[in-house]
């Protein structure tokens, strides 16, 4: 029963995550503030020493020698906040992150705020040494109080607010070197993980 629950729970979260990414992709495409920038969706973390991590980057927005890695969140309503490194929802630890997807067991370390963007920033900085790498976490389709959560690893913004930030970080428009585009394309999540894409 636990495996069925955990599997359904993971699928539900993945579906919400995908919906959030699609919503943000539409926002990026429709905004005049992001026109002229290179936008890539669903990128794998770069391999190091032949090892690829499970994590991915929802979006990379690139202009000139600046790359902004974006993590999109679409969480259920509630007040999210941090107690040290522990992610809280309302008055309790946010337990959904504490279930290990592989073992199905509760792990205290899973209550900690995700370090995905810290890992991504470090790996992308090593893969793209000539680029300035920055990160942000964007909340979409969620009440504004969720965005009050400030993650230590990445500044947080609401969807529309984030477009202004992207524009201010990347402005003015500049050409992206072809080798950077080629490396980015090699990190396409589905291709990097051997999935068949049509």
Buried (B, 14 or more C-beta within 10 A) or exposed (E): EEEEEBEEEBEEBEEBBBBBBBBBBEBBEEBEBBEEBBBBBBBBBBBEEEEBBEBBBBBBBBBBBBBBBBBBBBBEEBEBBBEEEBBBBEEEBBEBBBBEEEEEEEEEEBBBBBBBBBBBBBBBBEBBEEBEBBBBBBBBBBBEEBBEBEBEBBBBBBBEBBBEBBBEBBBEEBEBBEEBEEBBEBBBBEEBEEEEEE
